[in-house]
């Protein structure tokens, strides 16, 4: 059984390595960073902006709505960089004790290279939008420092999937929406194509790690994964993004938190992930309360 699991792990990694060789992108070549932004065009699908259809949204001018969509994209990109850095360190720790001649480790190193390019791409996007690198906030930043240094296999790969699959779902929709800025669509396209491989790798490894985990460790993992979901989902839009659009950040945060549209967007973005975690047994028991507080259930 163990030999079969190792062989399956190697077969999966071999396929992912071939896909990486055929479908990897250099954002410096693929994206025209000098192209001007288009006046009056949104930066993200309107119905995915956090305040969409709230009373506050209806009071905003079209210019403010465009500006908010821009700063929300910058906020998500900066959270993306934050988590890509965590992810890379998790993968380095995963590879550290394993055989570098294995395809499994070689794909982990290939994914790290992908994530390096993604982080630079997101940084360039934030710069192009002339926005701050908002980040996740000081508390989440410090929690990330602990997560990347201490997480075990289950927690590492589950946290990777929470961040990657939520953003992936949003970006899959955005990359085909011709109402938004072309540069954002192109960034989303590159990220979606390459992240499909990363999700496959993380899902496969999470199943193996979960099946091998003792019962007591599973209970700890459920709680840690639920806490990661709560932190990540609540940090996508930094309060200063609202302020940059001329809004009161406290009022805007309350409006977004109460918005049925926003809650539906979060549930929609996490639906495949939640279904996978439920099937695996990673959601359940007392930790489910944290999932509900995250807005993902």
N, C-alpha and C positions, 0 to 999 in steps of 0.2 A: 504493500500500500504506500509506504514512504517513497519507494523508488518511483512508483507511478506518479505521485504528487510532484516529485522533483522533475520528472520528465515533462509533465504537463506545464510546470512553471517555465522550463527551458523552451518548450515549443511556443508558448505564449510570447515570451521575450524575443524569440527569433522572428516571429511574425511582426512584432512591433518594431524591431530594428530594421526590417526590410521596409516597412511603411515609413519609418523616419527617413530612410535614405531616399525614398521616392517623393515624399510630400513634406519637406521642411522648407521654411521660408526665412529669408533675411529681411527684416523689416526696414533696414536702411535702403534696400534695393526695391522692395515691393511697394513701399509707401512714398508718395510724393510729399515730403514734409514741407516743401516750399510753396505748395499750392495754397492760395488764399481760402480762408473760411468764407462760406456763403452767407451773406446778410439775411437775417430773418428766418433762417432754417434751424429747426430744432437739432439738438445734439443726441437725443434719445427718443424712442417712440413716446408720443405724448401720454398715452395711457399707462406708461410705466414710470413716469415722473411721480415722486412720492406724494405730492399734493394734488394730483389730478382729481377733478370733480369734488374737491372740498370747497367750502365757502371762501376760504382764503384764495384758492386758485381762481375762482370766478372774479375776485376783486383785483387780481393781478393784470397788468397790461400784457399784451402779446410780447413786448420786449422783455418784461420781467420773466415771463414763462420760458422764453428762449434762454435767458441768462441762467435761470435756475437749472434747466436741463443741462447746460454746459458745466455748471459747478457740481452737479450730481455725478456726471460722467467723470470729472476730475477726482471727485471723492472716491468713487468706486475703483478708479484706476490706481489711486494711491493705496487703498486697502488691498488691491490686487498685488501691488509691489510688496507690501507688508507681509502678505501671506505667502507669496512666492519665495521670499527670503526664509520664512519659517519652513516651508516645504522643502527647499533645497537642503537645509540643514538636517531635516528629518531623513531625507534620502541618503545624505552622506553618512549619517549614523547607521542607517539600515545597511549600506554597502560596506561599512568599515570592517565588520567581522566576517564578511563573506568572500568567496573565491572570485577574484577579478577576471578569471578565465571563463566564468559562467556567463551565459547570455543574460541571465537575470540581473546580474550586477552591471553588465555592460549596458543594458537598457536603462537601468537606474542612472548611470552616468550620462547617457544620452538625454534622458529627461532633464537632468540638472542643466545641461547645456541649453535645452529648449527654454527652460525657465529663466535662465540668465538673459536670453534674448527677449523674452516676454517682459521682464522687469525693465530692461532698457527701453523697450517699445512703449510701455506704459508711462515711463518717465518722460520720454519725448512727447507723448501725447499731452501730458499735463503741461509741459512747457509750451507746446503749440497753442493750447487753449488759454495760456497766460493766466493760469490758476495756481493757487498754492498746492503743495503736496500735503493734503489734509491729514492723511494717516488715520488710524483707528481711534485715536485718543490715547492719553497717557496710560490709563489703567489697562486697556486692552493691549497696549504695546508691551507693558510689563508682564501681563499674563502670557503673551506670546513668547516672551523670553523664557518663561518657565516651561511652556509646552514644547518648544523646540529642543530644550535641553533634557527633558525628563520623560517624554511620552514613549510608550512602548509600541509594539507593532500595531495592535488593534486601534489604539487611540491615534496613532500617527496617520494610518491610512484612512480611517474614518474622518478625521479632521480635514485631510486633503480633499476627500470627496465632498464634504459640506461646502467648502469654499469653491472648489472647482465646478461642481455641478450646478450650484445656484447661479453663478456668473455665466456659465456655459449656456444655460437655458435662456437667460436674458439676452445674451449676445447672439444666439442663433436667430432670435426674432429680429434683433436690431440689424444684423448684417444683410438682411433681405428687404429692409424698409427704406425705400428710395425717398422718403420724406425727410430723412435726417442727413447730417453732414457726411459727405463721402469719406473723409478721413476716419471718422468713427466707424463707419461700416467696414472699411478696410482693416482697421485694427481688430475689430470683432471677427472678421473672416479668418485672419491668420490665427488668432487665438483659438477659435472654435475647431479648426481643422487639426491643429496640433494637440489641443487638449483632449480630443477624442481618444488618442492613444494613451494619454496619461490616466484618463478615467478607467480605461480597460485594465491597465496595469494595476491601479489602486484597487479596483473592485476584485480582481482575481486574487491579489495578495491579501486583501482584507478577509475574504472567505477562508483562505488557508489559516491565517492567524487566529480567526475567531474559532474555527473548528478545533484548533490545538489548545485554546485557552482553557485553564481550569475554571470551574464554576464560580469560585470566589472572585477570580480575576474578571470574569464577565460582568459581575455586578459593579465592580469599580469602573470598568470600561464604559458601561451604559451611562453612568453618572458623568464621567469625564467628557464623553462624546456629546451628551445633552448640553452640558455647560458650554462646550465649544460652539455648538449650534446657536445657543442663546447669544453668545458674544459676537460671533461673526454676523449673524442676521441683523443685529442692532447697530452695527458699525458701518453699514454701507453708505449712509448719508451723514456726513459730519454736520453738526449744528452751524458751523461757520459758513457752510455752503448756502444756507438760508439767508444768513446775514449778508453775504456777498450779492444776493439777488434783491437786497433792499427790504428784507423781511425781519420781523422780530423772531429770533431763533427759538425762543421758548414757545411762543405761540405756534410757530410752524411745526415744531416737534410734536406738540400736543395734537395739532390738526392731522398730521401724518399718522400718529399712533391711533387716532380714533377712526381713521378713514377705512371704510369697507373695501374700497378699491385697492388701497395699499396692502391690506391684509390678504386680499385675494391674489395680488401679484406675488407676495411672498409664498403663499401656498402653492400657486401655479409653478413658480420657479423651483420649488423643492419637491414637487410631487413624485418624480421618478426616484429621487434620492430617498424620500421617506418610505416609499413602497419597497425599495431594496432593503433598507435597514429593518423594516418590520418583518419582511420575509426571513432575514438573517437572524432576527431576535435581538437586534441592538436597541430597539425601542420597546419599552415596556416597564412595568413596575413603577416605583416612585419617581424615576427619572423622567417619566412621560410628562410630568408637570412642567419641567423645565422646557421641554419641547413645545408645550402649549404656550408658555410665556414667550418663547422665541417668535411666535407668530407663524411657525412653519407647519403647524397642525391645525 
